[in-house]
Amino acid sequence: METCRLERELAENLARHGTPAQRCALAGNPHLERDLVALLARDPDENVRSVVATRPDLTEEQRSGIQIDFDPRGHHSALRWVTALHDDTDAMRRLAASSHPLVRRSVARAKHLPPDVIERLAQDEDRVVQLFLAESCDDAPAEMLLRVWQWWTGSLSTPDRPRGHPNFPRHGLLRYAGDPNPRMHQLALDDPESTPELVERFSRDTEAEVRLRAANDPRLTPASAVRMLDDPHEHIRHAAARHPRLPARVLVQLLRDTDTAQTAARHPSLPVAVMEQMIQRLQPPTSAISSP
């Protein structure tokens, strides 16, 4: 029903009398005749209408005329037929103006887009469009990336975006050093003109998110790294335990404590010889290994 070229009588019978699941499958069939597509666009089941609304053979006027209730919080994959057109600038311009958020989200997944399309999508009312633009498009503008940064911490697939985006601002961030929003506040440390003194100040900030940023800064002093091992937040303590400037004597203490050894074992400065000794100690003695 989804892919085969069906006989007219069978296709019409399914469109009129099939189960909702059958009509949903039929609604995406690329060989379906136009009058049956129009019939399913008025189907009483919203799921059926939603499938029709994402067909590639619709005009944007037809798409906008289909009544659907799109949930912006739902998880939706990019439309394959849109991603196949990512290199077609005319198609991207047309689809970026679509009334359907999923079509616009799929456009935003392109690696490169024309400037006018970027400008439109960067102001899209659906903020997931802006999110996908920040994650996928190398042409995303700096001001939009800053907006997305305020509410998005990064996904598993692109954990470094938006902050790691090549267009993310790097200069002029010191102006956020006193910003009440901790997301913006911590950006001051990314400015090339930020100082070790600012790192120290942020390491004592009341916001855990800001202290975590300081705990991951290589300019943090050894004394502050030790102090932050007692932070009330576990993820900050773990960051301090892995800080490259943590004194060796403190690292040894952490390795000998069963509560902190696992985190300390990830320390980047741990000598190879020490790691080899740790592995040897974990291996059972030869006499304890039973023969097959």
C-alpha positions in Angstrom: 0.0 0.0 0.0 2.9 2.4 0.6 4.9 1.8 -2.5 3.1 -0.4 -5.1 1.1 0.9 -8.1 -2.4 -0.3 -7.1 -5.3 -0.9 -9.4 -7.7 2.0 -9.3 -10.6 0.0 -7.8 -8.5 -1.4 -5.0 -6.9 2.0 -4.2 -10.3 3.8 -4.1 -11.8 1.0 -1.9 -8.9 1.4 0.6 -9.1 5.2 0.5 -12.8 5.1 1.3 -13.2 1.9 3.4 -9.8 0.9 4.7 -8.7 0.9 8.3 -6.9 4.0 9.6 -3.6 2.1 9.4 -4.3 1.1 5.8 -5.3 4.7 4.8 -2.1 6.0 6.5 0.0 3.7 4.4 -1.9 4.6 1.3 -1.6 8.3 2.0 2.1 8.2 1.3 1.9 6.1 -1.9 3.7 8.0 -4.6 1.6 6.4 -7.3 -1.8 7.5 -5.9 -4.0 9.4 -8.3 -4.6 13.0 -7.5 -8.3 12.7 -6.7 -7.6 10.0 -4.1 -4.8 12.2 -2.6 -7.4 15.0 -2.3 -9.9 12.5 -0.7 -7.3 11.4 1.9 -6.4 15.1 2.6 -10.0 15.4 4.0 -9.9 12.1 5.9 -11.5 12.2 9.3 -8.4 10.6 10.8 -5.7 13.3 11.5 -2.9 10.8 11.2 -3.9 10.1 7.6 -4.1 13.9 6.8 -0.7 14.4 8.4 0.8 11.8 6.0 -0.8 13.5 3.1 0.5 16.9 4.2 4.1 15.8 3.8 3.8 14.4 0.3 6.4 15.8 -2.1 3.9 16.1 -5.0 1.7 18.7 -3.3 1.9 22.4 -4.0 2.5 24.6 -1.0 -1.1 25.9 -1.4 -2.4 22.4 -1.3 -0.3 21.6 1.7 -1.5 24.6 3.7 -5.1 23.7 3.0 -4.8 20.4 4.9 -6.1 20.6 8.5 -3.5 19.1 10.9 -2.5 19.7 14.5 1.3 19.6 14.4 2.8 18.9 17.8 6.1 20.9 17.9 7.3 18.8 20.9 7.1 15.5 19.0 10.1 13.7 17.5 10.1 13.8 13.7 12.7 12.6 11.3 13.7 14.8 8.3 11.7 14.2 5.2 13.8 12.2 2.8 12.5 13.9 -0.3 13.4 17.3 1.1 16.9 16.3 2.1 17.4 14.9 -1.5 16.8 18.5 -2.7 19.3 20.1 -0.4 21.6 21.1 -3.3 18.7 22.6 -5.3 18.7 26.3 -4.3 15.3 27.0 -6.0 13.7 24.1 -4.2 15.1 25.3 -0.8 13.8 28.8 -1.3 10.3 27.4 -2.1 10.2 24.9 0.7 11.7 27.3 3.3 8.4 29.2 3.0 6.3 26.1 3.5 3.4 26.3 6.0 4.4 22.9 7.3 7.0 23.0 10.1 8.4 19.6 9.3 9.2 20.7 5.7 11.0 23.8 7.0 12.8 21.7 9.6 14.0 19.4 6.9 15.3 22.3 4.9 17.2 23.6 7.9 19.1 20.3 8.0 21.0 21.3 4.8 24.8 21.9 5.2 24.7 25.0 3.1 21.8 27.3 2.1 21.4 30.5 0.2 21.6 33.7 2.3 17.9 34.6 1.8 16.9 31.2 3.0 19.2 31.4 6.0 17.7 34.8 6.9 14.1 33.4 6.7 14.8 30.2 8.7 16.8 32.1 11.4 13.7 34.0 12.2 11.3 31.0 12.0 8.5 30.9 14.6 9.2 27.2 15.1 12.4 27.3 17.3 13.2 23.7 16.3 13.9 25.1 12.8 16.4 27.4 14.3 17.9 24.5 16.4 18.3 22.3 13.3 19.9 25.2 11.4 22.4 25.7 14.3 23.2 22.0 14.3 23.4 21.2 10.6 24.0 24.3 8.6 27.5 25.8 8.4 25.9 29.1 7.2 23.9 29.7 10.4 24.2 33.4 11.6 25.9 34.3 14.8 23.0 36.2 16.3 20.7 33.2 15.9 23.3 30.8 17.4 23.5 33.0 20.5 19.7 32.8 20.8 19.7 29.0 20.5 22.5 28.8 23.0 20.3 30.3 25.6 18.0 27.3 25.7 19.8 24.4 23.9 22.7 22.5 25.5 23.5 20.2 22.5 22.3 16.8 21.4 24.0 13.4 21.4 24.6 13.7 17.7 26.0 17.2 17.8 27.1 17.9 21.4 29.3 20.8 20.4 26.5 22.9 18.7 25.6 25.6 18.8 28.7 26.8 20.9 31.1 24.8 18.6 29.6 26.2 15.4 32.2 28.0 13.2 30.1 31.1 13.2 29.5 31.2 16.9 30.8 34.5 18.3 34.2 34.4 19.9 34.9 38.1 20.5 33.0 40.7 22.5 31.7 38.1 24.9 33.1 39.8 28.0 30.0 42.0 28.0 28.1 38.9 29.3 30.3 38.6 32.4 27.5 40.2 34.5 24.6 38.8 32.6 21.9 37.3 34.9 21.3 34.4 32.5 24.0 31.7 33.5 24.0 30.4 29.9 25.2 33.8 28.7 27.2 34.6 31.8 29.6 31.7 31.2 30.3 32.7 27.6 32.6 35.5 28.9 35.3 32.8 29.5 35.3 32.1 25.7 36.4 35.6 24.9 40.2 35.7 24.0 40.5 38.7 26.3 39.2 36.9 29.3 41.6 36.4 32.2 42.6 33.7 34.7 41.2 36.0 37.4 37.7 35.8 35.7 38.0 32.0 35.8 38.7 32.1 39.5 35.7 34.4 40.0 33.4 32.1 38.0 34.7 29.1 40.0 32.9 30.6 43.0 29.7 31.6 41.2 26.4 30.9 42.7 25.2 29.1 39.5 26.4 25.5 39.2 26.4 25.8 35.4 28.9 28.7 35.6 31.1 26.9 38.1 31.1 23.8 35.8 32.4 26.0 33.0 35.2 27.3 35.2 36.0 23.7 36.4 36.6 22.8 32.7 38.8 25.8 32.0 42.5 24.9 31.7 43.4 28.2 33.4 41.8 27.2 36.7 44.4 27.2 39.5 45.5 24.0 41.2 44.1 25.3 44.5 40.7 26.0 43.0 40.6 22.6 41.4 41.2 21.0 44.8 38.6 23.2 46.3 36.0 22.3 43.7 36.4 18.6 44.6 34.0 19.5 47.5 31.4 21.2 45.4 27.9 20.1 46.2 27.2 19.1 42.6 28.6 15.8 41.5 29.3 16.7 37.9 31.4 19.7 39.1 33.4 17.4 41.4 34.0 15.0 38.6 35.2 17.9 36.3 37.6 19.1 39.1 38.9 15.5 39.5 39.8 15.4 35.8 41.4 18.9 35.7 44.9 18.8 34.2 46.3 21.1 36.9 45.1 18.9 39.8 48.2 18.2 42.0 49.6 14.7 41.7 49.3 14.0 45.4 45.6 14.8 45.4 45.1 12.6 42.3 46.8 9.7 44.1 44.4 10.2 47.0 41.4 10.1 44.6 42.7 6.9 42.9 42.9 5.2 46.3 39.4 6.1 47.3 36.8 3.7 45.9 34.2 6.5 45.7 36.4 8.6 43.4 38.8 6.2 41.7 36.6 5.6 38.6 36.5 9.4 37.8 40.2 9.9 38.7 41.2 7.1 36.4 40.1 9.3 33.5 42.5 12.1 34.4 44.4 13.2 31.2 47.7 13.5 33.0 47.7 10.0 34.4 51.1 8.4 33.4 51.0 5.3 31.2 53.1 3.4 33.7 50.6 4.2 36.5 47.7 3.0 34.3 49.6 -0.2 33.5 50.1 -0.9 37.2 46.4 -0.3 37.9 45.5 -2.8 35.2 47.9 -5.4 36.5 46.4 -5.0 40.0 42.9 -5.6 38.7 43.9 -8.8 37.0 43.5 -12.0 39.0 46.6 -14.0 39.9 47.5 -16.8 37.5 46.9 -19.4 40.1 43.3 -18.2 40.5 42.5 -18.8 36.8 40.9 -22.2 36.5 42.0 -24.4 33.6 39.5 -25.2 30.9 
